[in-house]
Structure formats: structure tokens, C-alpha cells
Amino acid sequence: MVATLELDSKSANNERKFRSPNRVLARSFRLARDKWKKKYMETRAELKRARKLASERDASRNRWRADCEAAREQVRAAEALAEQLLQELEALREKEAELKKTWLANAS
């Protein structure tokens, strides 16, 4: 109880709790605040860079997927065309073989 009375009397008399002068405390607090602000701004900038990088990577991935799908579609079209041309070639070879048979039969 006596200790609280002493503290109350000190605050009532506006005695200082700190021994450092106000100018030193103000400078110290200002420097601490500036360090905190700088750290916050750096963290915020890093977060912004990370978000931008993620967005760029997402766009790049989507572009790559579209290119890959287009290439697959070209492959499918080329394979279908190749199959069609092979069938036409087989039909022409069969027709050629028939014509050779008829020509050889007529020539003999």
C-alpha cells in the first residue's frame, strides 16, 4: 500500500518516469517507427512482386496449355490426312494392279 501511495504521489507531482531527455526519447521512438514503416513497405513490395510473379506464371502456363492443345490438334489433323492419303494410295495401287492384269490379258 505504501508503494502505491509513493507512485501516486510521483505521478501527481509529474515526476518523470524516464531518465532520458525527451529529445532523445523522441528521436529513439521516431527511428523505431521509421524502421517499422520501412520493414512494412519492404514486406508489402515483396508481396506485390510475388503476386505479380504468380499472375505471370499463371498466364504463361495458360498460354503454354493453349499452344500444346493447338499442336495436338495439328497432329490429329495430320494423322487423319495421312490415313486418308494412305487409303487413297491403296485404292490406286489396287486399281493399277487390275489395269495391269487387264492390259496383260489383252496384250497376250
C-alpha positions as MATLAB code, in Angstrom:
seq = 'MVATLELDSKSANNERKFRSPNRVLARSFRLARDKWKKKYMETRAELKRARKLASERDASRNRWRADCEAAREQVRAAEALAEQLLQELEALREKEAELKKTWLANAS';
ca = [
       0.000    0.000    0.000;
       2.846    2.336    0.774;
       4.425    1.663   -2.636;
       1.255    2.625   -4.465;
       0.999    5.804   -2.473;
       4.533    6.709   -3.468;
       3.766    6.034   -7.164;
       0.566    8.059   -6.954;
       2.388   10.937   -5.344;
       5.110   10.826   -8.034;
       2.572   10.924  -10.874;
       0.668   13.682   -9.112;
       3.875   15.703   -8.891;
       4.519   14.995  -12.635;
       7.817   13.411  -11.895;
       9.405   11.787  -14.897;
       9.417    8.009  -15.232;
      12.270    8.099  -17.725;
      15.721    9.431  -17.046;
      16.466   10.192  -20.706;
      15.646   13.644  -22.057;
      12.521   13.983  -24.185;
      14.533   14.834  -27.311;
      16.452   11.552  -27.039;
      13.269    9.573  -26.438;
      11.510   11.300  -29.341;
      14.419   10.518  -31.665;
      14.508    6.909  -30.488;
      10.761    6.468  -30.961;
      10.901    8.145  -34.385;
      13.751    5.865  -35.511;
      11.878    2.791  -34.285;
       8.749    3.950  -36.132;
      10.736    4.580  -39.324;
      12.322    1.112  -39.131;
       8.904   -0.454  -38.678;
       7.496    1.503  -41.635;
      10.449    0.540  -43.831;
      10.081   -3.122  -42.909;
       6.333   -2.944  -43.624;
       6.865   -1.276  -47.002;
       9.510   -3.859  -47.987;
       7.194   -6.698  -46.990;
       4.346   -5.100  -48.920;
       6.546   -4.678  -52.029;
       7.718   -8.282  -51.760;
       4.126   -9.477  -51.535;
       3.211   -7.401  -54.591;
       6.156   -8.881  -56.539;
       5.121  -12.399  -55.511;
       1.525  -11.799  -56.618;
       2.684  -10.375  -59.948;
       5.030  -13.318  -60.498;
       2.236  -15.773  -59.711;
      -0.038  -13.972  -62.157;
       2.645  -14.023  -64.866;
       3.294  -17.701  -64.266;
      -0.408  -18.447  -64.478;
      -0.683  -16.555  -67.765;
       2.394  -18.320  -69.097;
       1.014  -21.707  -68.060;
      -2.313  -20.977  -69.758;
      -0.515  -19.819  -72.918;
       1.605  -22.986  -72.890;
      -1.510  -25.151  -72.487;
      -3.196  -23.421  -75.420;
      -0.090  -23.875  -77.592;
       0.150  -27.523  -76.588;
      -3.517  -28.153  -77.358;
      -3.150  -26.430  -80.756;
      -0.140  -28.617  -81.547;
      -2.076  -31.739  -80.538;
      -4.936  -30.692  -82.802;
      -2.488  -30.215  -85.681;
      -1.090  -33.698  -85.039;
      -4.599  -35.193  -85.073;
      -5.405  -33.405  -88.339;
      -2.123  -34.520  -89.910;
      -2.686  -38.123  -88.829;
      -6.223  -38.084  -90.250;
      -4.939  -36.651  -93.534;
      -2.141  -39.225  -93.647;
      -4.660  -42.038  -93.058;
      -6.897  -40.704  -95.814;
      -3.986  -40.426  -98.244;
      -2.845  -43.969  -97.399;
      -6.324  -45.279  -98.158;
      -6.342  -43.409 -101.480;
      -2.902  -44.802 -102.274;
      -4.063  -48.345 -101.541;
      -7.110  -47.841 -103.748;
      -4.908  -46.530 -106.586;
      -2.476  -49.456 -106.206;
      -5.377  -51.916 -106.398;
      -6.700  -50.136 -109.476;
      -3.190  -50.189 -111.004;
      -2.905  -53.913 -110.336;
      -6.302  -54.532 -112.008;
      -5.315  -52.417 -115.005;
      -2.026  -54.322 -115.351;
      -3.912  -57.618 -115.277;
      -6.358  -56.477 -117.934;
      -3.560  -54.977 -120.062;
      -1.502  -58.168 -119.813;
      -4.572  -60.251 -120.642;
      -5.338  -58.088 -123.676;
      -1.708  -57.998 -124.807;
      -1.364  -61.720 -124.858;
];
